[in-house]
Amino acid sequence: MGLLLSLIKFNGGNYMRKAEFEQKYLGKKVQIELFDGDILTGFLQKTGAERFRNNPDLYLRRGFYCLTETLESQDCVNFLIFRFSHVQKIKFV
């Protein structure tokens, strides 16, 4: 059952593990669709990173992801953070 939680079905048929997701998309400009239908575009970042040390919402909440406007930005697009399991579709922009 743990294996099912670590695999997510993307884009209607492709399964991907969390480690593959991070390796392929972290730091890249992507467009994602979340489970509730929201579509966001930006640079994929992982919360808890040292660069977010001055933003407690992004530094203290580990295990989440967010999209930023630029690679250097400290703020998330739409002030939204999400888990790997919330992503339904993802593509490079």
HULIN-V880801 format. One record per pair of residues at least 24 apart in sequence whose C-alpha atoms are under 6 Angstrom apart, sorted by the first residue. I is the first residue (numbers start at 0). J is the second residue. Records with the same first field share a line. If there is no record, write none. Layout:
I = J, J
//
This chain:
9 = 87, 88
10 = 88
28 = 92
29 = 90, 91, 92
30 = 89, 90
31 = 88, 89
32 = 87, 88
33 = 85, 86, 87
34 = 85, 87
41 = 66, 67, 68
42 = 66, 67
//
